Amino acid sequence: MSKPRIAVSVGDLNGVGIEIALKSHKEVSALCTPIYCINSYMLNQACELLDVDIPSDFALHEVEGSFNIKEGCVDKNAGKYSYESFLSAVKLCEDKKAEAVVTMPIHKEAWMLAGLHYKGHTDMLRDYFKKDAIMMLGCKKMFVALFTEHIPLKDVAASVGYKKLKQFFLDLHKSIPNESIAVLGLNPHAGDNGVLGDEELRITKAIKSANKKIGFERFVGPLVPDTAFTPHSRDKFNYFVAMYHDQGLAPLKALYFEESINVSLNLPIVRTSVDHGTAFDIAYKSRANTLSYINAIKSAIEFI
């Protein structure tokens, strides 16, 4: 049986993504057929900076554009190229020339400087496919799906609405294995029955309504957030829903930072990603860790 083809978006070339791709190529090639969305000029420039040779079987999907790599710098040209690399990878999947997309990290400020209005990969995918993509991060030991993502904390409470929550639960249900999913409350002590906020009333209503439609108790909660990730709770649940970004990702990264991945659910294509940033502080210093990328490749293959 032929190996799956994975389109690899190289991310911000001023960061660690291309180093990780080159370091991991031999191991990744044993799992799949990677197609790297980068042109030969930019790849040669990166390899010169890293002082490494280009593997003979390093298959490229040429992405137009060129600029001078400025290792560790926020740059609009790098931001634009990372977007074009990502868009090329998505189109390879649409054209059935690849079975999944795996993304290296982009830099959000570089995207902004390049005139891109998206806050990241997932935001772009929502607009591109006109679908409510779900951002889920983690590893086999623990996954966290985010109800709200890259929005200011002051806007989170107003975003926790019954209808939107219910649809989120139903979409998540269709996207992951059939096991219990723990849902976190928003407020301290999960609101203490309305003493510390009433958002949990809407969360509870959405859980009950989604479970009724699904036909069994798929979603459990709302759980008290400060005890939701204790060892006892993680023994009971492998999947969690957090109401906002740091509520779910702070414990996840404290526990499983190097091995976690990011996966976009509820889309017509498979997309996984490393769960770390561009790491400008170590860019082109041959110090980047490859574990998250390897896990992202393995997860993409499992989702195909």
N, C-alpha and C positions, 0 to 999 in steps of 0.2 A: 504494500500500500504506500502511495506517495505521501511525503510529509506535507503538512499544511503550510500554506504560504502566508507569511506574516509581514504586513507593511509596517516598517519602523519609521516613525516620525522622529527626526534627530534632535528636536528641541532647540533651545538657544545655544548657538555654537560658541558663545562666549563662556559657557558653563561646562559641566562635566558630562553631558549626555553623549557626545561623540566618543569620548574616552571610554565610557562604559560599554558602548556598542562594540568598539574595537577589542577591548579586553575580553568581552564575553562571546565574541563571534564563534569561536570553535565550539564552545558548549551549546550555544543557541542553535548552531547549524546541525547539531546532532538531534535536536528536538523538532526543528521546522526548517523551512526555506525562508530565511529573512530577505526582505527587499528593502534596502535603505534609501529613504527619500532625501537624497542629497546629490549634488552634481560633483563631477570629478575634480573640478577646480577647488571647491570648498573642502572636499575631503583631503586632497593633497596638502592644502594649507594647514589643516588641523593635524595631519600626521607629521608634518614637519615640526610643528610646535611641540608635539608629544614625543618626537624622535622615535616613531614606530613605522614599520612597513605596513602597507595595505595588504590584507590577505588576498590571495589570488582568486578566491571565490566570493569576494565581497560584492554582491550584485547590487547595482544602483538603479534607481528610478530617477532620472535626471530632473532636478528642480531648478528652474531658471533663477538667475540672480547671482551676484557676487559682491563681496565686501571684504574689508580687512578685519579679521578676527581680532578682537581686543579682549584677551582673556580676563575674566573677572569683572567686566564692565557692563553697565546697563546701556544699551545702544539700540536706536530705532531700526537700524539695518538688520541687526541680529533678530530683533523682534519680528520684523516683516518676513524674514527668511524662515523663521520657525513656524510662522503661520502658513506659509506656502508649502512647507514640508508636510505639515499636518493635513492641509487640504488635499495635497497629492495622495497621501496615504488613504484618506477617506474615499477618494475617487477610485483608487485601485480596488477597494472593496466593492464599491457600487458597480464597477465594471467587471466584477467576478475574476479579477486578476490577483486577488488576495482574499483570504478567508477571515482576516482579523487585522485590526490596527493596534499597535503598541506604541505608546508615546513616551518620549523623553521629556524632561521638564522644560517648560517655557518660563519666561519672566513677565509677569503681568504688567509691570511698569514699562518694559520694552514694547509690549503690545500697545500700550496706551500712547507711547511716543511715536509709534508707527501709524497712529491714527485708527487703530482697531478698537471698536467699542465693546468687544467681548471681555469678560472678566477671567476667562480661561477656556480650556478645552471643552468642558461640559456645557458651558454657556453657549459656545459656538455650535455645538452639536444640536442643542435644543432649537436654535434658530434655523440651522441648515435642514434638519429633518422635520421641523414643526412638530416635535414630540417632547413630552415632559420627561427628559432624561433624569435618571436618579443617580446621584453620586454615592457610591458605596466604597469604603476603604477598609483594609484589614488583611488578614491572613487566615489560614485554616483554623487557627486557634480562636479567632474573634473577628467578626465583621461588623462595621458600623455604617448604616445608611443615614444620610443627612437629610432632614426635612427642609431646612433652610441652609444655605451655603455661604456664599460670599456677599452677605449684606451686613450693614451696621447692626450692632447688638441692640441699639435703641429701636430698631424696626422689627425685631423678631416677634415680640408678643402680638403685635397687630397682624402678623402673618400666620399665626396659628389659628386657622379657621376650620370649622367642621367639614365643609364640603371638600376643600382642598386636601385636608388630612385623609379623609376617607378615600379619595381617589389615589392619593399617594400609597396608602396601605394596599389597595387593590392592585395597583401597578407593581408594587414590590412583591406581592404574593405570587404574581405570574412569572417573576424573574428569577427566583431563587428556590432552593429545595424546600420541600414541605416539612418544616419543623417550626417549633414555637419561636416567635420573635418578640423580644422584650422592647417595650416602648417607654422611653423616659418621659417624666413630667418636665415642665419648663421651670417651675419655681422651686425654691428650697422646700424640702419636705413634701414635694409634689403638691404644694399649695395648702396642705393641712386642711382639707375639706373647705376650701374657700377663704381661709384666714389670711393666707399669703398670696392670694391671687386666684382668679377664676378660670384661667386658661385650661386647667386640667379637666374642667367640666366638658369643654369642647373636645379635648383629647379622648376622654372616656366615651363620649357619645360616638366619636368617629371609630374607635376601636370596636365598640359593640355593634355598630351598623355594618362595618366591614366584615367582622366575624360572622354575622348573620348571613350576609350575602355569600361568603365563602363556604359556610356550612360547618365550620368547626372553630375551636378557639385558637386561631392562628396567631393573633396578637394579644400580648399580655401586658397589662399596665393600666395607668401610668405608674412607673416605678419611681421611687425617690432617687433623684439623680446622684447624690453623693454616696449611695451604697449600691448603685446599679452594676458597678464593675468589680465588686469584691470577688475573691476566689469562689465563694459559695455561689454567687450569681452566675459567674462564668462557667461553673460546672453545669448549671441548668440551661443556659442559653449560649448559642454560638453567634446569633444575629441580634443586633440592637438597632433601634431607631433613636437618633438624637434630634432634639428640636433645633439645635444650632451648632455651628461649626466646631467651636472649641469645647463644647460640652461633650462631644463624642470623640474628637481627635486628640485632645490632651491625654486622656487615659490610654487611648490606643497607641499613641506614639511613645508614651512612657513605658508601655509594656512591650511593644513589638515594632519599634521604629524601623530597624534595618530590613525587616523581612516583609513589611506590609506593602500592599499594592493599592491602586485606585482602579475601579471598574465602573463604566457607564452602563446602566441598565435601562430597559424599556426603550431600546432603539432598534432599528432594522439592521445594524451592523454590530459586531463585537469589537469593543474597545477597552483595553486595559492600559495601565500606566504605572510608572514608578510612583511611589508615595513619598517623594522628597523633592526639594527644589533644585535650582541650578547650581547651588554650592559654589558661588563665585570665589569664595575664599580659598578653595583648593583646586580651582580650574587649571588644567594643564600642568598639574604637579604630580600626576600618576598616583593619586591617593584615593580615588573614588571607589566606593563600595558597589559591587555589582549585584548583590543579593536581591534587592527589590526588583531590578530589571529581569533577572532570571525567573523570579516568581511571577512577574507580570506576563512573561512569555508562556510559562506553564499554565497560568490561569486562562489566558486567551485560548490556548489549545483546548482546555477543558470546556470552555463556553461555546466553542464552535459546534 
